[in-house]
């Protein structure tokens, strides 16, 4: 069923009730913003700041997710009627020694608006070598990665169309419901051992990235009977296995991660709020063979094998009072029970802004709730980007990006 897009009648309600996931993020951050950003890389000559502001001024008032802020003491989104574009769209030049991931780091570390304006901004970031990045950033309590993808497309693309596929809900199986309930109960168990990732957080965040052709991931998936997401997670599992073996000489136990899954329906593309659920998945990091790892992951994540867990979790949260569901969410996704989220977003066709097509896209978000590392795979046109966001205390976590590429090579050899 396609919902009528919010605001399609020319009128947005003055307030919207925050959803369960929105409240969970707000609780986990104690009201502070948690950035979720899309970073688009370009190799051409940069547009002017005035040109970017003109594009944003033309479109922002028509995009519902850009018209709301979080009410300070109530679990609601409140509409803001006036958008001062010059306070939302900014420009910055990177230092001469900046690498290709510096714009993404900037989006994680630059302070966000916490006042009465809607919590989003757009950045024109000039690189030292002549290229530039165009970045859209919001507060995760107001928007998930798929929502951010649609908003960035509608706000910045010359001819907005396409984007991540909508979710069409279906009834879960008994196994799916049982798995969803198991995930919920698991949040109240004793902390799970994650030796490579356990420890105190410093509050200082950095990241590393790796690029690979999207066709390569698809070819590997076909060869092993899996999807692009299965390949991503299997290579990540093997990367952690190799990384931990190198550091300790011992295999890492199976690693629990939270896999976000979109439940954003047709017509909800740019609606405020998080239309997503998470499922707990054990990455087989104790398995030395990436081929065995991908088979195990594919079996757990296929709609039939997983009992349509996405819809099971959605149904469970719908039936749970919002305050209780939000508390449950903070228990299911924190550093005691999972190493971190392992996200994947397919942006679709390349973003085209002022006639220039972006070379790459990367979605990223910050760390919270005792989590010291998270990973995100973003695909755009023919390129996929792995981003590893980690606490600075994980001094060698930058190796994971290259080890992920090495794991892909091993999967290709079989």
N, C-alpha and C positions, 0 to 999 in steps of 0.2 A: 504494500500500500504506500502511495506517495503522499506525504504530508504537504499541506499548503505552506510554502515558505513563510517564516515569521516576517512580518512587515510587508507582505505582498499586497496588502490592501492600503498601503501608504501610512499605516499607523502602527507604532510599536507601543506595547503596554508600558506604563511607568515603572513597574517592577516585575521581576521574574523570580520565581522560587529557585534557589540553588538546588542542584541535584545531589545525590549521595556522594558521588566522586568529587564534586566541587567542594563540598563541606570537608571531605576527608583530606584533600590537599590543603585547605585552609587551616584545619586542625594541625596537620603535620608540620606546617610552617609557622604556626602560632601567629597567623595573620600577615606574615611577611610575604612578599611576592616570590614565587618560584619561576624563573624564566623558562619559557618554551619558545624556541626561535627557529626560523628558517633562514639559512644563509645561501644565497645564490651567487656563484662566482662567474665573472665575466672577464674576457680578455681584450675587449674593445675599449675604445675611448669612453670615459665615463660621462654620463649626462650631468647637467648642472643641478645644483640643489634646488633651484627655482623650478626646474622642469619636474623633478620628483615631487616637490610639494604641490605643484599644479595637478599632477595625476591623483595624488592622495586627496586633495581638496575636492576634486571632481567626483570621487567615488565613495569616500569614507562614510558619508551620511546615509548611504543606501545599504551598508553592510551591517546587519544587526549586531554581530559580535564586537564591533568597534564602537557601539553606542552605549555600552553599559559599564559600570564600575561595581565593585563589591561594596555593599553597605558595611560600615565599620562595625556595628554591634548587632546586626541582624543577618540571618542566612538568606539574603536576597541580593539579586543584581538590580541596581537602580539605573534607569535611563538618564543619559546626559545629552542635553539638546544642542549644546554648542561645542563644536570641535575646533580648537585653535591649532591649525595645522603646523604653525611654526614651533609649537611646543611638543609636537609629536614626531616631527621629521627632522633629522639631524645629519651632520656631516663630520667626518673625522679622517685624518691622514695617519697611516701606520708608520712606525719608524723604519729606517733603512734595513735593519737586521730582521724584520718580521718575516716569518715563513707563511706558507699558504693557508695555515690553519689559524692565523692570528685573529682574523675577523671573527671567527667562531668563538675564540677565547674571550674576546671583547664582549660578546653578547652574554656570556655567562658572568662576567665580573663587573660590568658597568652597572651602577645603581639604577634601579627602576623607579618609575613614578609611584608614589604611595599616597598621593593627595586625592583631590576630588575629581581628577580627570580619569577617563577610561585608561586602564593600565596596559597600553600598547605603544610601541614606537617603531619607526622605520629609520634605518641608518644607511647612508651612502658612505661606504668605507673605501678609501683610496689605498691601494697597495703600493709598495715601494717600487715595483717593477713596471708600473703602468697599467696593470689590471685593476679591477675594483670588485667589490661585493655589494650587493643590495640585500639588506637584512630586514626581516619582519620579526618582531618580538612581542610576546604577550605574557600574561600571568597564567600559569598552569591551572590555578583554581578557577579560571574563567574559560579556558580553552585547552583542548587536547591537541596532539600532533596532527591528526587528520583534519580537525577544524581549522588549525593554523594553516595547513596546506591550502584548503579552499579559500580562506580569507586572503592569504598572500596572493593567490591566483586572481581573485576578483578585484583586489586592490591595485595590483601592480602590472598585470599582464596586458599587453596591447589588445588582445582579443580573448578575454577569459572564456575558457571552456575546458571540459575534462577535469582531471584530478583523481584522487583516490576513489575507488569504487564504493558505492553505497552498500550498506548491509541490509539484506532482506531477511527478516526474522523468520524463524521456523521453530517448531516445538522440539525441545530437547528429548533425548532418550533417557531411560532410567539410569544408564551408566553415566551420562552427562550430569544428571542431577546428583548422583552419588559422588562424582568427582568434585563437583562444585561445593557440596557440603563438606567433603574431605578437606578442600582448600580452606574453608572457613574455620573448621576445627583446628587445622594445622597452625593457624595464627595464634593459638593459645597454648601451644606446646612449648617445651623448653627450647632455648636457642639451638639452631642447627649449626653444626661445626662446618666452617668454611675457612680453613686455615690460610688460604691465599688472600682472603679479603677481610677477615676479622681484625678488629683493633680499633683504637680511638681515631676519630676524624679531626683534622686540623682546621677545617673550615676554608682551606685554600684549595681551589679547584683548577685543574688544567685538563687538556685533552690531546689526543693524537688521532690521525685519520689515515685511511688507506682507500685508494680508488681501484676499481676493477670494472671491466665491461659487464653490463647487465646480461648480455648474451652468454657470457661465460658461465654465470650462475645458472641460467636457464638450461644450458647444455649439461652441466653437472647434475642438475636436478633430474633431467630426463634420463640420464644414464643410470641414476640410482633410484628412480621411481619416486622422487620427491619434488617439492616445490622450491622456489627461490628462498623462502623463509626457512625451510628445512636445511638447505645448504648453508645458509648464514649461521644457523644455530649449531650445526654439526661442526663447521669450521671453527666457531667460537669455542665449542667444547674441547676440540683438539688443541687449540691454541692455549687454553688454560692448562690442559694436561701437560703440554710441553714446557710451558712457562714454570709451572710448579715443580716438575721433575728437574729442570735445570737449577732451580733454587735450592731444592731440598733432597733430591734423589729419590723421592717417594711419590707415588701416584696421588692425585688429589681425589678425595671422595666425591661422589655425585653431587653436583652443585645446583642448589635450588635457585631458580630465577623466576621473576614475574614477567609473563608474556602479555603485554597489553593487546587487546583486541577491540576494534571499533564496532560499535553498534549504532553508528550514525546512519539514519534512514534517508531515503530519497526525500528531498525537501528540507533537510536539516543541515545542509552543507555549511552554512555560515551562522547557524544558531549559536548563541552563547552557551557555555557549559561544556562539560566533559561527557561525551557520548561514547563511553568506553568501559570495558571490564578487564579484569586481569585473571590469568590462570597460572597456577604454580606448575613449573616444569622442572624436572631433574635433568640437568645436562650430564651425560655419562662421561665425566672427565676422568674417571678411573679406567676408561676403555682406551687402550693404546691404538686401536684401529679407527680412523675416521669413517671408514666404510660401515663398520658395525654401528658407530654412533649415529650416522644419518638414517640407518634403517630403524633404529630405536626411536629417534625423534619423529620421523615420519609417521610411524605407527601411533605415537601418542597424540599427534596434532591433526591427523586427517579427520574430517567431519564424522566419518563413520566410526573410526577407531576411538576418537575422543568423545563420542556420544553427543556431538554438537555442544561442547562445553560452553562456548561463547553465549549461546542462547540460554543455557542452564544458569549461568551466573547472572545474566540479565534478569531472568525470571526470579531468581532468588532475591536479588536486590530490590526488584519491584515490590515483592511481597514483604520486605523488611522495613520497619519504620526508619525514616531518613537518619535520625540521630544515631540509632543503633547500627545501621548499615555503614555510616561514616566511621564510627569507632571500629567496626569490624574491618573496614578497609585499611585503617592505620595499623591494625594488627597483622594483616595479611601481607603488607608491603612495607617492611622495615628491615633494618640491618641485622636484626636477630634471626629472622626466618628466611630471608632471601639475600643473595649477594647483591641483587639489584635488578632493575627492569632490563629486558632485552627486546627492544622495539624494532619495528620495521614499517616503513611507509613508502608507497610507490606514488610519487608526485605526478607521473604521467609525462606528457609532452613537455619539452623544455620551456621554461618561462621566457617570454619575449617582452622586453621593456625598451621602449623608445627605439624599436627596430632591431635591437641586439638580443640574440638568443644566449641564455646562460649556459656555461660549460658544465656546471655541476650544481647540485643542490644537496644540502645537508640539514636535517632537523636535529635539534639538540635540546637538552634540558639540564637543569642543575641537579645537585645532589641534596638529599633530605633524609630525615628519619634514620640517621645512623648508617646510611648506605654510602659506601666508599668507592663504588665503581658501577657504571651502567654503560650499556652499548646500544647503538642505534644504527640501523641500515636504512639509507635513503636512496631510492632509485629515481632517476629522471632521464627520460629519453633513452639513451644507450649506455648510461654510466651509473654505477652504484658506488656509494661512499659509506664506508664503515667509520663511525665515530666512537671512540672510547673516551668517556668522560670519567675522570678519576680524581680522588683526593691526592694531594701532593705527597702524602706520606707513603703512598704506593710508588716508591721511587723508580721501579722498573716496569711499571704498567704500560709505559710507552711501547714496550716490546710486543704487546698483544696485537697491535695492528699488523706488524710484519709477520708474526706467527700465524695470524689468520690467513694472510695471503699464502703462506707456506702450506697451510692445511688445505687450501683450495687446490694447490698444485698436487698434493698427494691424492686428493679425490679424483683429479683428472687422470691420474696415471692408471687407474683401475677401470 
